[in-house]
């Protein structure tokens, strides 16, 4: 999902839902899971990725689940 689409969806949320999403994003930013943290560290050290590559990697991960 591109940023513009995400922004549109976020702006359409109720205040209560928006606050819940904001809290979730803040929580994830403060305490990323070990899997995400190790993946981020790996790619930042070994192979910095472009935003397109990150989107592809996320899509691939979602399809594997």
N, C-alpha and C positions, 0 to 999 in steps of 0.2 A: 504494500500500500504506500503510495507516495505521500509526502508531507501535506500537500494541499488537501487530499482526501481525508487524511487523519484530522487535520485542522477543522475541516467542515463538520466531521462527525463529532468532534469534541465540542465545538460551538453549539451543536444541536442538543447536547445533554442538558438535563435538569441540573439545577445547582447542587442538589444532593449527589447525583451521579458524577458530576464534574469533580466535586470534592473527594469522592471515593477514588476516582482515577488519579487525581493529583496526589493523594496519599500513597497510592500504590506505586506510582512512578518515583516518588520521593524515597519510598522504602527500598525499591529496587536499586536506585542510584546509591543509596547509603550502604546497603548490604547486599551486593550481588551474590548470587549462589556460587558455590565453589566451582561448579561446571562452567558457568558464564565467566567467572573471574579467571579461571585457568585458560579458557579459550581466548579471552581478550588478551591476557598476558602473552600467550603463545603467538597470536597473530600480530601483536604490536612489536614483539621482539624479532620474530622470524620472518614475517611476511606482512607488512602493513597493507591493508586492503582498501580499495576504493569503496564508495557507498554502493555502487552497483554490485561489486563482489560481495559485500556484506548482505545485501538484499538477496542475492542468489544463494548464499550460504544459509540464510534464515529459511528461505523457501525450501531448500533441500532438506533441512532439519525437520521442518514441519511435515513434509511428505513422508519422512521415515517413521514418524510416530504413528 
